[in-house]
Amino acid sequence: MLCGCTALVWQLMKAYTLSILTRLAGTGHPIVDKQIVEWANDKVSYIGIFVALLLFFKSFSWSHLIGHIS
């Protein structure tokens, strides 16, 4: 019985979330799972680039640059 209740709650939460996203989008068309996955992948891709740049600059030796300037 608990599994059935969990599934029902999950579906209600999903329906509610999709209705909120549809209203926020303002397009009048329902948001579908594919759009959510594409949005999430875009964000992860962007964050991945940002993290790579941070790691690059963190490992960059500024002392070499300062030595050439002075």
C-alpha positions in Angstrom: 0.0 0.0 0.0 2.9 2.4 0.8 4.3 2.0 -2.7 1.0 3.0 -4.2 0.8 6.1 -2.0 4.3 7.1 -2.9 3.6 6.7 -6.6 0.5 8.8 -6.3 2.3 11.5 -4.3 5.1 11.5 -6.9 2.6 11.9 -9.8 0.8 14.8 -8.0 4.0 16.6 -7.3 5.1 16.2 -10.9 1.8 17.5 -12.2 1.9 20.4 -9.9 5.5 21.3 -10.8 4.7 21.0 -14.6 1.7 23.3 -14.1 3.9 25.9 -12.3 6.6 25.7 -15.0 3.9 26.1 -17.7 2.6 29.2 -16.1 6.0 30.7 -15.6 7.0 30.0 -19.2 4.0 32.1 -20.4 3.8 30.3 -23.7 0.4 28.7 -23.2 1.8 25.3 -24.1 2.5 22.7 -21.5 6.1 22.0 -20.5 7.2 18.5 -21.3 9.9 16.3 -19.8 12.1 16.8 -22.9 12.3 20.5 -22.3 13.3 20.1 -18.7 16.0 17.6 -19.6 17.3 20.0 -22.3 17.3 22.9 -19.9 19.1 20.9 -17.2 21.7 19.7 -19.7 22.4 23.2 -20.9 22.9 24.4 -17.3 25.2 21.5 -16.5 27.2 22.1 -19.7 27.6 25.8 -18.8 28.6 25.0 -15.2 31.1 22.5 -16.5 32.8 25.2 -18.6 32.8 27.5 -15.7 34.3 24.9 -13.4 37.0 24.1 -16.0 37.9 27.8 -16.2 38.1 28.0 -12.4 40.3 25.0 -12.2 42.6 26.4 -14.9 43.0 29.7 -13.2 43.5 28.0 -9.8 46.3 25.9 -11.2 47.8 28.8 -13.1 51.1 30.0 -11.7 50.8 33.8 -11.3 54.4 34.1 -10.1 55.7 33.4 -13.7 53.5 36.2 -15.1 54.6 38.6 -12.4 58.3 37.7 -13.0 57.9 38.7 -16.7 56.2 42.0 -15.9 58.8 43.3 -13.5 
